Amino acid sequence: MKRIVVGAHYGLKDWIAQRVTAVVMAVFTIVMIAAIAGGATSSAEAWRGFMSHGAIRIATFLFAISLFYHAWIGIRDIWMDYVKPAGLRLALHVLTALALIAYTGWTLQILWRL
Amino acid sequence: MPEMTKPRPKFLTLYQIRLPLAGFVSILHRISGAGLFLLLPLLIYTLQSSLDPQPEGVAAFQAIKNNLFVQIFLFGLCWAYLHHFCAGIRYLLLDVHVGVEKDGSHKSAIIVMLVSLSLTALIALKFMGVL
C-alpha cells in the first residue's frame, strides 16, 4: 500500500527531544540517588553544601530545563489528544507554557540564591 | 486517496476492553506524567524550603515533612516518578528494538510495575522510620 506521509516532519524533533531530555533526567536521577546514599541529605547543612557545589548546581539546572521541556511535549500531547475545541486548546497550551517558563525562573532563583 | 481508507477492525466499547498489562503501564505513564506536572509547584516549593537556611524556610520544610496529607501526596509522587522512570526506560529499550515481541513486552511491563511499586513501598517505609 502506498502511504501518503503528510506534515513537515516536525514530530521527529519532538520525538528526539523527548528522549534526549529523558536520558538527561535519568542520569541526573542516578547521580542524586548515589549522592543521597553518600550522605548528601544527612543534614540541612550537608544538603545546602552539596547543592551549592558549582557542578551540581549546573547539573540540577540542566535537569530542570530537561524536565520542563519534557513536560511541555508531554502535556501538549495530552491536550492535543483530549481537547478538541481550538480556543480552549490554545488557552491550555498557553497556560502550560507560561507555567513552565515561570517554573524555570523560580528554579533559577532557588539554585543561584544558594 | 482511496488506498488510505482500508477498513480497520473497531472495538471501542471501553468498559469491555481488557487492557493488556503493557497497555496499563502505558496509560499509567501518561497519568503519572500528568500528576507530576500538576504537582510541580509542590515539588519546587519543597526544594526551595529544603535549601532555605532562614527559620521560615526550615519551618516550612518541617511543615511539609510532618503533614500526613502532604506525605501521602509525596509518596504518590514518588510512585509517579518511579513508574514514569521505569516505563520510560522500557520505551527507550523498545525504541532500540529490545523486548518488542509479545512475550518480552509483557515481561518488561510486569518488571516496571513490580520495581516501581516495591521501590515506592521501600521509600515510604524508610521515611516513616519502619526500616
gemmi code that builds the backbone of each chain (N, CA, C; Angstrom):
import gemmi

chains = {
    "A": [
        ("MET", (0.841, -1.199, 0.000), (0.000, 0.000, 0.000), (0.871, 1.242, 0.000)),
        ("LYS", (0.518, 2.164, -0.888), (1.276, 3.407, -0.967), (0.835, 4.306, 0.179)),
        ("ARG", (1.753, 4.712, 0.993), (1.402, 5.516, 2.146), (1.702, 6.979, 1.864)),
        ("ILE", (0.746, 7.833, 2.147), (0.981, 9.258, 1.944), (1.353, 9.893, 3.281)),
        ("VAL", (2.571, 10.380, 3.345), (3.032, 10.978, 4.594), (2.799, 12.483, 4.515)),
        ("VAL", (2.074, 12.985, 5.484), (1.798, 14.424, 5.476), (2.610, 15.115, 6.565)),
        ("GLY", (2.598, 16.428, 6.541), (3.274, 17.183, 7.581), (4.687, 17.536, 7.175)),
        ("ALA", (5.341, 18.297, 8.045), (6.677, 18.792, 7.726), (7.726, 18.150, 8.614)),
        ("HIS", (7.436, 16.939, 9.107), (8.369, 16.193, 9.946), (8.649, 16.879, 11.278)),
        ("TYR", (7.753, 17.764, 11.705), (8.018, 18.439, 12.972), (7.893, 17.489, 14.158)),
        ("GLY", (7.238, 16.355, 13.934), (7.105, 15.392, 15.023), (8.440, 14.781, 15.418)),
        ("LEU", (9.353, 14.666, 14.457), (10.624, 13.984, 14.728), (11.460, 14.739, 15.758)),
        ("LYS", (11.475, 16.057, 15.634), (12.256, 16.882, 16.550), (11.770, 16.666, 17.995)),
        ("ASP", (10.441, 16.672, 18.162), (9.866, 16.474, 19.497), (10.150, 15.065, 20.007)),
        ("TRP", (10.060, 14.102, 19.097), (10.291, 12.705, 19.461), (11.721, 12.549, 19.997)),
        ("ILE", (12.677, 13.168, 19.305), (14.075, 13.093, 19.747), (14.261, 13.880, 21.047)),
        ("ALA", (13.676, 15.087, 21.102), (13.815, 15.921, 22.306), (13.281, 15.187, 23.532)),
        ("GLN", (12.145, 14.480, 23.372), (11.551, 13.764, 24.499), (12.515, 12.703, 25.030)),
        ("ARG", (13.258, 12.075, 24.127), (14.196, 11.019, 24.536), (15.493, 11.583, 25.099)),
        ("VAL", (15.999, 12.650, 24.478), (17.241, 13.257, 24.984), (17.017, 13.800, 26.399)),
        ("THR", (15.889, 14.536, 26.595), (15.611, 15.077, 27.927), (15.404, 13.941, 28.928)),
        ("ALA", (14.795, 12.847, 28.489), (14.580, 11.699, 29.380), (15.917, 11.126, 29.850)),
        ("VAL", (16.869, 11.024, 28.930), (18.171, 10.452, 29.294), (18.905, 11.395, 30.264)),
        ("VAL", (18.841, 12.703, 30.007), (19.466, 13.674, 30.915), (18.890, 13.499, 32.333)),
        ("MET", (17.559, 13.407, 32.421), (16.909, 13.268, 33.727), (17.254, 11.942, 34.398)),
        ("ALA", (17.328, 10.874, 33.595), (17.646, 9.556, 34.161), (19.052, 9.555, 34.750)),
        ("VAL", (20.011, 10.151, 34.017), (21.396, 10.193, 34.511), (21.450, 11.019, 35.805)),
        ("PHE", (20.772, 12.167, 35.798), (20.765, 13.019, 36.986), (20.146, 12.277, 38.182)),
        ("THR", (19.073, 11.526, 37.908), (18.410, 10.775, 38.974), (19.369, 9.786, 39.626)),
        ("ILE", (20.136, 9.084, 38.791), (21.091, 8.106, 39.310), (22.160, 8.822, 40.158)),
        ("VAL", (22.643, 9.966, 39.645), (23.652, 10.740, 40.385), (23.092, 11.154, 41.750)),
        ("MET", (21.823, 11.604, 41.777), (21.227, 12.058, 43.028), (21.038, 10.898, 44.011)),
        ("ILE", (20.640, 9.741, 43.490), (20.471, 8.579, 44.377), (21.824, 8.225, 45.006)),
        ("ALA", (22.882, 8.265, 44.173), (24.224, 7.972, 44.683), (24.616, 9.005, 45.740)),
        ("ALA", (24.297, 10.283, 45.487), (24.655, 11.346, 46.425), (23.916, 11.175, 47.744)),
        ("ILE", (22.636, 10.813, 47.675), (21.841, 10.627, 48.897), (22.390, 9.433, 49.681)),
        ("ALA", (22.741, 8.375, 48.929), (23.340, 7.208, 49.584), (24.664, 7.598, 50.242)),
        ("GLY", (25.355, 8.582, 49.634), (26.626, 9.047, 50.169), (26.486, 10.100, 51.266)),
        ("GLY", (25.271, 10.424, 51.675), (25.075, 11.311, 52.812), (24.796, 12.761, 52.476)),
        ("ALA", (24.459, 13.067, 51.198), (24.197, 14.461, 50.815), (22.998, 15.050, 51.553)),
        ("THR", (22.102, 14.198, 52.033), (20.919, 14.705, 52.728), (20.963, 14.385, 54.225)),
        ("SER", (22.172, 14.095, 54.732), (22.261, 13.696, 56.137), (21.881, 14.843, 57.077)),
        ("SER", (22.104, 16.096, 56.649), (21.679, 17.253, 57.440), (21.343, 18.380, 56.486)),
        ("ALA", (20.652, 19.393, 56.993), (20.282, 20.528, 56.145), (21.529, 21.229, 55.609)),
        ("GLU", (22.580, 21.310, 56.463), (23.828, 21.966, 56.042), (24.505, 21.174, 54.929)),
        ("ALA", (24.549, 19.841, 55.124), (25.168, 18.985, 54.105), (24.429, 19.124, 52.774)),
        ("TRP", (23.122, 19.170, 52.835), (22.277, 19.276, 51.633), (22.527, 20.602, 50.919)),
        ("ARG", (22.583, 21.701, 51.713), (22.862, 23.010, 51.115), (24.253, 23.042, 50.506)),
        ("GLY", (25.221, 22.479, 51.226), (26.585, 22.443, 50.729), (26.675, 21.679, 49.421)),
        ("PHE", (26.000, 20.542, 49.395), (26.005, 19.706, 48.185), (25.402, 20.460, 47.006)),
        ("MET", (24.233, 21.097, 47.241), (23.537, 21.776, 46.143), (24.234, 23.067, 45.709)),
        ("SER", (25.072, 23.644, 46.584), (25.777, 24.871, 46.168), (27.025, 24.573, 45.358)),
        ("HIS", (27.423, 23.317, 45.313), (28.578, 22.945, 44.508), (28.307, 23.319, 43.050)),
        ("GLY", (29.281, 24.013, 42.426), (29.072, 24.530, 41.067), (28.551, 23.523, 40.069)),
        ("ALA", (29.195, 22.345, 40.012), (28.808, 21.351, 39.012), (27.405, 20.816, 39.280)),
        ("ILE", (27.086, 20.636, 40.577), (25.761, 20.112, 40.932), (24.677, 21.131, 40.586)),
        ("ARG", (25.010, 22.409, 40.842), (24.048, 23.460, 40.539), (23.730, 23.488, 39.031)),
        ("ILE", (24.792, 23.431, 38.214), (24.598, 23.424, 36.758), (23.818, 22.160, 36.339)),
        ("ALA", (24.210, 21.013, 36.913), (23.546, 19.753, 36.560), (22.066, 19.813, 36.942)),
        ("THR", (21.779, 20.389, 38.119), (20.385, 20.499, 38.560), (19.605, 21.405, 37.617)),
        ("PHE", (20.260, 22.482, 37.176), (19.590, 23.385, 36.254), (19.311, 22.691, 34.917)),
        ("LEU", (20.293, 21.914, 34.422), (20.070, 21.171, 33.178), (18.941, 20.157, 33.343)),
        ("PHE", (18.897, 19.529, 34.531), (17.813, 18.595, 34.829), (16.477, 19.321, 34.769)),
        ("ALA", (16.414, 20.499, 35.410), (15.157, 21.245, 35.472), (14.696, 21.658, 34.075)),
        ("ILE", (15.650, 22.151, 33.266), (15.300, 22.563, 31.898), (14.794, 21.359, 31.098)),
        ("SER", (15.488, 20.219, 31.261), (15.058, 18.997, 30.571), (13.661, 18.598, 31.007)),
        ("LEU", (13.431, 18.671, 32.336), (12.122, 18.311, 32.889), (11.024, 19.189, 32.307)),
        ("PHE", (11.270, 20.505, 32.265), (10.221, 21.419, 31.817), (9.964, 21.260, 30.317)),
        ("TYR", (11.016, 21.011, 29.540), (10.812, 20.810, 28.102), (10.084, 19.490, 27.847)),
        ("HIS", (10.476, 18.463, 28.586), (9.848, 17.148, 28.511), (8.361, 17.266, 28.882)),
        ("ALA", (8.090, 18.026, 29.930), (6.708, 18.217, 30.385), (5.915, 18.981, 29.332)),
        ("TRP", (6.547, 19.947, 28.693), (5.860, 20.704, 27.647), (5.376, 19.767, 26.543)),
        ("ILE", (6.274, 18.909, 26.046), (5.891, 17.999, 24.956), (4.796, 17.033, 25.432)),
        ("GLY", (4.975, 16.489, 26.621), (4.023, 15.500, 27.139), (2.650, 16.090, 27.396)),
        ("ILE", (2.610, 17.240, 28.056), (1.318, 17.844, 28.407), (0.634, 18.379, 27.157)),
        ("ARG", (1.424, 18.960, 26.233), (0.841, 19.439, 24.978), (0.190, 18.275, 24.223)),
        ("ASP", (0.842, 17.102, 24.243), (0.257, 15.937, 23.579), (-1.052, 15.516, 24.239)),
        ("ILE", (-1.095, 15.622, 25.579), (-2.341, 15.269, 26.275), (-3.462, 16.221, 25.843)),
        ("TRP", (-3.182, 17.522, 25.817), (-4.215, 18.489, 25.375), (-4.632, 18.173, 23.946)),
        ("MET", (-3.661, 17.868, 23.063), (-3.986, 17.600, 21.662), (-4.848, 16.345, 21.518)),
        ("ASP", (-4.641, 15.371, 22.439), (-5.411, 14.126, 22.346), (-6.845, 14.294, 22.836)),
        ("TYR", (-7.041, 15.081, 23.879), (-8.358, 15.082, 24.533), (-9.153, 16.366, 24.376)),
        ("VAL", (-8.494, 17.479, 24.047), (-9.222, 18.748, 23.984), (-9.370, 19.156, 22.519)),
        ("LYS", (-10.594, 19.104, 22.023), (-10.821, 19.367, 20.598), (-11.121, 20.840, 20.274)),
        ("PRO", (-11.916, 21.569, 21.090), (-12.197, 22.963, 20.700), (-10.910, 23.789, 20.639)),
        ("ALA", (-10.694, 24.432, 19.483), (-9.409, 25.100, 19.218), (-9.092, 26.184, 20.244)),
        ("GLY", (-10.102, 26.966, 20.634), (-9.854, 28.074, 21.562), (-9.399, 27.586, 22.918)),
        ("LEU", (-10.127, 26.568, 23.428), (-9.789, 26.007, 24.740), (-8.407, 25.367, 24.695)),
        ("ARG", (-8.135, 24.667, 23.597), (-6.832, 24.006, 23.472), (-5.700, 25.038, 23.464)),
        ("LEU", (-5.912, 26.121, 22.712), (-4.893, 27.175, 22.653), (-4.660, 27.757, 24.047)),
        ("ALA", (-5.772, 28.008, 24.758), (-5.649, 28.579, 26.104), (-4.844, 27.647, 27.011)),
        ("LEU", (-5.128, 26.335, 26.935), (-4.407, 25.370, 27.778), (-2.927, 25.302, 27.395)),
        ("HIS", (-2.660, 25.378, 26.088), (-1.258, 25.382, 25.641), (-0.520, 26.589, 26.211)),
        ("VAL", (-1.162, 27.747, 26.119), (-0.523, 28.973, 26.600), (-0.291, 28.898, 28.109)),
        ("LEU", (-1.319, 28.439, 28.856), (-1.172, 28.339, 30.315), (-0.047, 27.377, 30.687)),
        ("THR", (0.016, 26.248, 29.978), (1.067, 25.256, 30.252), (2.444, 25.859, 30.008)),
        ("ALA", (2.593, 26.526, 28.860), (3.892, 27.118, 28.516), (4.276, 28.187, 29.540)),
        ("LEU", (3.317, 29.030, 29.897), (3.622, 30.091, 30.865), (4.025, 29.505, 32.215)),
        ("ALA", (3.302, 28.465, 32.657), (3.630, 27.834, 33.935), (5.053, 27.293, 33.891)),
        ("LEU", (5.415, 26.625, 32.797), (6.738, 26.011, 32.720), (7.838, 27.071, 32.654)),
        ("ILE", (7.569, 28.188, 31.977), (8.558, 29.272, 31.934), (8.718, 29.872, 33.339)),
        ("ALA", (7.585, 30.021, 34.036), (7.649, 30.546, 35.405), (8.444, 29.605, 36.312)),
        ("TYR", (8.222, 28.296, 36.168), (8.963, 27.321, 36.986), (10.466, 27.417, 36.697)),
        ("THR", (10.820, 27.701, 35.438), (12.231, 27.838, 35.085), (12.856, 28.995, 35.865)),
        ("GLY", (12.148, 30.135, 35.892), (12.642, 31.292, 36.636), (12.748, 31.001, 38.123)),
        ("TRP", (11.729, 30.341, 38.658), (11.683, 30.006, 40.087), (12.870, 29.099, 40.450)),
        ("THR", (13.115, 28.090, 39.615), (14.210, 27.147, 39.879), (15.565, 27.849, 39.826)),
        ("LEU", (15.732, 28.723, 38.823), (16.968, 29.505, 38.709), (17.221, 30.281, 40.002)),
        ("GLN", (16.151, 30.909, 40.479), (16.231, 31.730, 41.685), (16.653, 30.877, 42.895)),
        ("ILE", (16.041, 29.692, 43.032), (16.366, 28.816, 44.159), (17.841, 28.404, 44.102)),
        ("LEU", (18.295, 28.018, 42.898), (19.647, 27.464, 42.780), (20.718, 28.539, 42.927)),
        ("TRP", (20.465, 29.725, 42.364), (21.520, 30.735, 42.380), (21.446, 31.680, 43.576)),
        ("ARG", (20.489, 31.407, 44.466), (20.444, 32.154, 45.718), (21.364, 31.487, 46.736)),
        ("LEU", (21.673, 30.215, 46.476), (22.472, 29.430, 47.429), (23.885, 30.015, 47.608)),
    ],
    "B": [
        ("MET", (-7.894, 9.876, -1.853), (-6.910, 8.798, -1.680), (-7.612, 7.543, -1.176)),
        ("PRO", (-8.175, 6.757, -2.107), (-8.959, 5.589, -1.687), (-8.111, 4.534, -0.996)),
        ("GLU", (-6.817, 4.460, -1.354), (-5.974, 3.404, -0.760), (-5.715, 3.619, 0.726)),
        ("MET", (-6.034, 4.834, 1.231), (-5.812, 5.127, 2.646), (-6.980, 4.662, 3.525)),
        ("THR", (-8.128, 4.380, 2.897), (-9.330, 4.116, 3.689), (-9.584, 2.622, 3.872)),
        ("LYS", (-8.514, 1.880, 4.096), (-8.653, 0.442, 4.343), (-9.423, 0.242, 5.652)),
        ("PRO", (-10.501, -0.563, 5.616), (-11.277, -0.710, 6.855), (-10.457, -1.400, 7.952)),
        ("ARG", (-10.567, -0.862, 9.143), (-9.839, -1.411, 10.287), (-10.837, -2.031, 11.250)),
        ("PRO", (-10.477, -3.094, 11.920), (-11.407, -3.628, 12.924), (-11.565, -2.623, 14.063)),
        ("LYS", (-12.804, -2.402, 14.463), (-13.052, -1.418, 15.520), (-13.749, -2.098, 16.675)),
        ("PHE", (-13.268, -1.844, 17.874), (-13.951, -2.363, 19.050), (-13.749, -1.350, 20.147)),
        ("LEU", (-14.689, -0.448, 20.256), (-14.444, 0.680, 21.151), (-15.421, 0.732, 22.315)),
        ("THR", (-15.953, -0.434, 22.725), (-16.782, -0.446, 23.918), (-15.833, -0.456, 25.109)),
        ("LEU", (-15.507, 0.765, 25.571), (-14.392, 0.930, 26.505), (-14.456, 0.008, 27.718)),
        ("TYR", (-15.662, -0.122, 28.306), (-15.756, -0.922, 29.537), (-15.593, -2.406, 29.265)),
        ("GLN", (-15.634, -2.801, 27.982), (-15.462, -4.228, 27.673), (-14.050, -4.560, 27.225)),
        ("ILE", (-13.269, -3.514, 26.954), (-11.902, -3.770, 26.505), (-11.059, -4.139, 27.716)),
        ("ARG", (-10.415, -5.296, 27.650), (-9.497, -5.639, 28.736), (-8.100, -5.293, 28.254)),
        ("LEU", (-7.545, -4.292, 28.927), (-6.248, -3.789, 28.513), (-5.162, -4.800, 28.887)),
        ("PRO", (-4.255, -5.141, 27.966), (-3.112, -5.969, 28.386), (-2.223, -5.157, 29.339)),
        ("LEU", (-1.382, -5.830, 30.108), (-0.585, -5.132, 31.118), (0.264, -4.021, 30.500)),
        ("ALA", (0.801, -4.263, 29.291), (1.626, -3.239, 28.638), (0.797, -1.975, 28.370)),
        ("GLY", (-0.494, -2.166, 28.041), (-1.374, -1.025, 27.822), (-1.650, -0.289, 29.115)),
        ("PHE", (-1.768, -1.048, 30.196), (-1.987, -0.496, 31.530), (-0.772, 0.341, 31.952)),
        ("VAL", (0.427, -0.200, 31.711), (1.666, 0.534, 32.008), (1.697, 1.833, 31.200)),
        ("SER", (1.220, 1.751, 29.957), (1.234, 2.914, 29.073), (0.323, 4.035, 29.570)),
        ("ILE", (-0.918, 3.679, 29.951), (-1.831, 4.741, 30.399), (-1.361, 5.287, 31.754)),
        ("LEU", (-0.756, 4.414, 32.579), (-0.202, 4.904, 33.852), (0.984, 5.835, 33.608)),
        ("HIS", (1.702, 5.620, 32.502), (2.813, 6.505, 32.140), (2.270, 7.914, 31.895)),
        ("ARG", (1.142, 7.964, 31.191), (0.525, 9.261, 30.909), (-0.030, 9.890, 32.194)),
        ("ILE", (-0.744, 9.075, 32.986), (-1.350, 9.607, 34.215), (-0.269, 10.090, 35.187)),
        ("SER", (0.803, 9.299, 35.335), (1.863, 9.693, 36.263), (2.557, 10.966, 35.775)),
        ("GLY", (2.720, 11.092, 34.456), (3.328, 12.297, 33.907), (2.465, 13.522, 34.169)),
        ("ALA", (1.157, 13.368, 33.960), (0.236, 14.482, 34.196), (0.245, 14.869, 35.675)),
        ("GLY", (0.249, 13.860, 36.560), (0.270, 14.126, 38.004), (1.530, 14.860, 38.421)),
        ("LEU", (2.667, 14.424, 37.872), (3.935, 15.087, 38.196), (3.912, 16.538, 37.733)),
        ("PHE", (3.353, 16.773, 36.546), (3.273, 18.144, 36.037), (2.395, 19.005, 36.959)),
        ("LEU", (1.215, 18.461, 37.328), (0.281, 19.251, 38.139), (0.873, 19.594, 39.497)),
        ("LEU", (1.687, 18.700, 40.043), (2.226, 18.944, 41.384), (3.649, 19.507, 41.360)),
        ("LEU", (4.097, 19.957, 40.183), (5.424, 20.591, 40.105), (5.587, 21.743, 41.106)),
        ("PRO", (4.559, 22.597, 41.276), (4.736, 23.691, 42.253), (5.059, 23.164, 43.653)),
        ("LEU", (4.377, 22.077, 44.068), (4.654, 21.491, 45.387), (6.100, 21.004, 45.458)),
        ("LEU", (6.571, 20.380, 44.370), (7.927, 19.836, 44.369), (8.970, 20.961, 44.398)),
        ("ILE", (8.742, 22.018, 43.608), (9.711, 23.120, 43.582), (9.699, 23.843, 44.928)),
        ("TYR", (8.501, 23.989, 45.496), (8.396, 24.635, 46.807), (9.122, 23.812, 47.876)),
        ("THR", (9.001, 22.490, 47.795), (9.698, 21.608, 48.742), (11.207, 21.760, 48.597)),
        ("LEU", (11.683, 21.806, 47.344), (13.117, 22.008, 47.105), (13.559, 23.345, 47.703)),
        ("GLN", (12.761, 24.379, 47.443), (13.107, 25.713, 47.940), (13.222, 25.731, 49.461)),
        ("SER", (12.217, 25.178, 50.148), (12.244, 25.251, 51.607), (13.316, 24.337, 52.200)),
        ("SER", (13.632, 23.236, 51.474), (14.676, 22.340, 51.996), (16.051, 23.005, 51.945)),
        ("LEU", (16.209, 24.010, 51.054), (17.505, 24.664, 50.895), (17.570, 26.018, 51.597)),
        ("ASP", (16.466, 26.415, 52.233), (16.386, 27.746, 52.829), (16.928, 27.718, 54.264)),
        ("PRO", (18.019, 28.452, 54.550), (18.570, 28.416, 55.905), (17.787, 29.284, 56.901)),
        ("GLN", (16.918, 30.173, 56.396), (16.143, 31.043, 57.292), (15.168, 30.202, 58.119)),
        ("PRO", (14.830, 30.683, 59.331), (13.896, 29.942, 60.185), (12.553, 29.651, 59.496)),
        ("GLU", (12.093, 30.603, 58.659), (10.800, 30.390, 57.970), (10.899, 29.201, 57.014)),
        ("GLY", (12.062, 29.125, 56.319), (12.270, 28.033, 55.383), (12.314, 26.697, 56.103)),
        ("VAL", (13.049, 26.659, 57.192), (13.165, 25.428, 57.986), (11.783, 25.007, 58.481)),
        ("ALA", (11.006, 25.994, 58.949), (9.661, 25.698, 59.465), (8.766, 25.186, 58.339)),
        ("ALA", (8.893, 25.816, 57.147), (8.070, 25.394, 56.004), (8.391, 23.956, 55.623)),
        ("PHE", (9.706, 23.613, 55.654), (10.111, 22.258, 55.283), (9.601, 21.245, 56.308)),
        ("GLN", (9.708, 21.615, 57.597), (9.194, 20.725, 58.650), (7.700, 20.511, 58.486)),
        ("ALA", (6.993, 21.606, 58.128), (5.537, 21.518, 57.966), (5.182, 20.544, 56.841)),
        ("ILE", (5.968, 20.610, 55.732), (5.730, 19.695, 54.607), (5.999, 18.258, 55.063)),
        ("LYS", (7.146, 18.106, 55.762), (7.602, 16.776, 56.165), (6.642, 16.097, 57.145)),
        ("ASN", (6.048, 16.912, 58.028), (5.235, 16.325, 59.094), (3.742, 16.298, 58.785)),
        ("ASN", (3.337, 16.834, 57.641), (1.925, 16.851, 57.297), (1.548, 15.531, 56.612)),
        ("LEU", (0.679, 14.753, 57.271), (0.330, 13.427, 56.764), (-0.294, 13.508, 55.374)),
        ("PHE", (-1.144, 14.551, 55.181), (-1.814, 14.739, 53.896), (-0.796, 14.973, 52.775)),
        ("VAL", (0.172, 15.873, 53.057), (1.220, 16.163, 52.067), (2.076, 14.927, 51.836)),
        ("GLN", (2.343, 14.190, 52.938), (3.144, 12.966, 52.819), (2.521, 11.984, 51.840)),
        ("ILE", (1.191, 11.825, 51.925), (0.508, 10.895, 51.024), (0.695, 11.344, 49.576)),
        ("PHE", (0.573, 12.665, 49.349), (0.825, 13.214, 48.016), (2.252, 12.913, 47.567)),
        ("LEU", (3.193, 13.102, 48.496), (4.603, 12.916, 48.121), (4.922, 11.446, 47.836)),
        ("PHE", (4.301, 10.540, 48.614), (4.503, 9.114, 48.315), (3.889, 8.787, 46.952)),
        ("GLY", (2.727, 9.373, 46.684), (2.087, 9.199, 45.371), (2.995, 9.707, 44.266)),
        ("LEU", (3.632, 10.866, 44.509), (4.548, 11.430, 43.517), (5.795, 10.573, 43.352)),
        ("CYS", (6.248, 9.964, 44.462), (7.377, 9.018, 44.388), (7.031, 7.895, 43.426)),
        ("TRP", (5.829, 7.340, 43.622), (5.407, 6.265, 42.718), (5.340, 6.788, 41.287)),
        ("ALA", (4.737, 7.977, 41.099), (4.587, 8.533, 39.755), (5.960, 8.692, 39.092)),
        ("TYR", (6.925, 9.227, 39.860), (8.277, 9.419, 39.311), (8.898, 8.076, 38.936)),
        ("LEU", (8.798, 7.115, 39.879), (9.413, 5.805, 39.637), (8.749, 5.081, 38.479)),
        ("HIS", (7.411, 5.157, 38.422), (6.717, 4.500, 37.322), (7.098, 5.143, 35.993)),
        ("HIS", (7.087, 6.480, 35.979), (7.414, 7.208, 34.755), (8.848, 6.894, 34.319)),
        ("PHE", (9.748, 6.804, 35.303), (11.158, 6.478, 35.062), (11.284, 5.069, 34.451)),
        ("CYS", (10.705, 4.082, 35.155), (10.855, 2.684, 34.709), (10.164, 2.457, 33.370)),
        ("ALA", (8.943, 2.971, 33.219), (8.221, 2.793, 31.955), (8.967, 3.528, 30.836)),
        ("GLY", (9.584, 4.674, 31.184), (10.353, 5.432, 30.197), (11.559, 4.649, 29.711)),
        ("ILE", (12.270, 3.998, 30.650), (13.418, 3.153, 30.261), (12.933, 2.039, 29.338)),
        ("ARG", (11.737, 1.488, 29.678), (11.169, 0.423, 28.842), (10.928, 0.944, 27.427)),
        ("TYR", (10.434, 2.179, 27.305), (10.196, 2.741, 25.967), (11.498, 2.977, 25.211)),
        ("LEU", (12.522, 3.430, 25.958), (13.822, 3.639, 25.297), (14.347, 2.309, 24.756)),
        ("LEU", (14.147, 1.230, 25.535), (14.578, -0.089, 25.069), (13.756, -0.525, 23.864)),
        ("LEU", (12.433, -0.264, 23.907), (11.589, -0.609, 22.748), (12.051, 0.150, 21.505)),
        ("ASP", (12.488, 1.408, 21.709), (12.999, 2.212, 20.586), (14.168, 1.542, 19.885)),
        ("VAL", (15.014, 0.864, 20.677), (16.154, 0.178, 20.057), (15.846, -1.312, 19.855)),
        ("HIS", (14.529, -1.614, 19.785), (14.030, -2.951, 19.450), (14.358, -4.019, 20.477)),
        ("VAL", (14.482, -3.619, 21.731), (14.646, -4.622, 22.790), (13.267, -4.873, 23.403)),
        ("GLY", (12.855, -6.145, 23.402), (11.591, -6.518, 24.038), (10.351, -6.123, 23.272)),
        ("VAL", (10.422, -6.106, 21.945), (9.228, -5.746, 21.177), (8.292, -6.933, 20.938)),
        ("GLU", (8.807, -8.149, 21.151), (7.949, -9.322, 20.979), (6.902, -9.352, 22.090)),
        ("LYS", (5.795, -10.052, 21.808), (4.670, -10.087, 22.746), (5.120, -10.558, 24.131)),
        ("ASP", (5.913, -11.624, 24.129), (6.341, -12.233, 25.387), (7.238, -11.283, 26.190)),
        ("GLY", (8.272, -10.740, 25.514), (9.218, -9.854, 26.186), (8.549, -8.576, 26.650)),
        ("SER", (7.622, -8.071, 25.844), (6.913, -6.842, 26.175), (6.067, -7.033, 27.437)),
        ("HIS", (5.423, -8.192, 27.546), (4.618, -8.473, 28.735), (5.509, -8.593, 29.969)),
        ("LYS", (6.640, -9.256, 29.802), (7.573, -9.432, 30.929), (8.097, -8.079, 31.419)),
        ("SER", (8.487, -7.215, 30.470), (9.048, -5.927, 30.894), (7.965, -5.066, 31.545)),
        ("ALA", (6.700, -5.231, 31.109), (5.610, -4.491, 31.749), (5.449, -4.941, 33.201)),
        ("ILE", (5.570, -6.255, 33.443), (5.493, -6.778, 34.817), (6.631, -6.188, 35.655)),
        ("ILE", (7.844, -6.161, 35.063), (9.007, -5.652, 35.802), (8.786, -4.185, 36.183)),
        ("VAL", (8.267, -3.386, 35.233), (8.019, -1.963, 35.509), (7.079, -1.814, 36.708)),
        ("MET", (5.974, -2.568, 36.699), (5.000, -2.462, 37.790), (5.631, -2.875, 39.118)),
        ("LEU", (6.327, -4.013, 39.112), (6.904, -4.532, 40.359), (7.968, -3.598, 40.914)),
        ("VAL", (8.888, -3.157, 40.050), (10.004, -2.325, 40.521), (9.484, -0.998, 41.071)),
        ("SER", (8.561, -0.343, 40.324), (8.124, 0.975, 40.780), (7.297, 0.873, 42.059)),
        ("LEU", (6.431, -0.136, 42.156), (5.623, -0.267, 43.366), (6.468, -0.653, 44.579)),
        ("SER", (7.411, -1.589, 44.390), (8.183, -2.022, 45.565), (9.162, -0.929, 46.011)),
        ("LEU", (9.739, -0.171, 45.050), (10.628, 0.923, 45.463), (9.846, 2.012, 46.203)),
        ("THR", (8.615, 2.277, 45.747), (7.773, 3.262, 46.441), (7.514, 2.816, 47.876)),
        ("ALA", (7.159, 1.537, 48.033), (6.897, 0.993, 49.369), (8.144, 1.118, 50.247)),
        ("LEU", (9.292, 0.823, 49.644), (10.563, 0.886, 50.371), (10.844, 2.317, 50.860)),
        ("ILE", (10.659, 3.291, 49.955), (10.910, 4.686, 50.294), (9.944, 5.147, 51.391)),
        ("ALA", (8.666, 4.769, 51.250), (7.665, 5.185, 52.244), (7.997, 4.599, 53.613)),
        ("LEU", (8.369, 3.315, 53.646), (8.693, 2.670, 54.920), (9.940, 3.298, 55.546)),
        ("LYS", (10.923, 3.599, 54.685), (12.164, 4.219, 55.152), (11.857, 5.603, 55.746)),
        ("PHE", (11.021, 6.361, 55.051), (10.661, 7.714, 55.501), (9.936, 7.655, 56.842)),
        ("MET", (9.048, 6.678, 57.004), (8.272, 6.578, 58.240), (9.076, 5.935, 59.370)),
        ("GLY", (10.334, 5.571, 59.044), (11.208, 5.045, 60.073), (10.964, 3.597, 60.417)),
        ("VAL", (10.185, 2.889, 59.573), (9.929, 1.473, 59.831), (11.180, 0.660, 59.507)),
        ("LEU", (11.872, 1.087, 58.422), (13.081, 0.344, 58.028), (14.344, 0.979, 58.612)),
    ],
}
model = gemmi.Model(1)
for chain_id, residues in chains.items():
    chain = gemmi.Chain(chain_id)
    for i, (resn, *xyz) in enumerate(residues, 1):
        res = gemmi.Residue()
        res.name, res.seqid = resn, gemmi.SeqId(i, " ")
        for name, pos in zip(("N", "CA", "C"), xyz):
            atom = gemmi.Atom()
            atom.name, atom.element = name, gemmi.Element(name[0])
            atom.pos, atom.b_iso = gemmi.Position(*pos), 0.0
            res.add_atom(atom)
        chain.add_residue(res)
    model.add_chain(chain)
structure = gemmi.Structure()
structure.add_model(model)
structure.setup_entities()
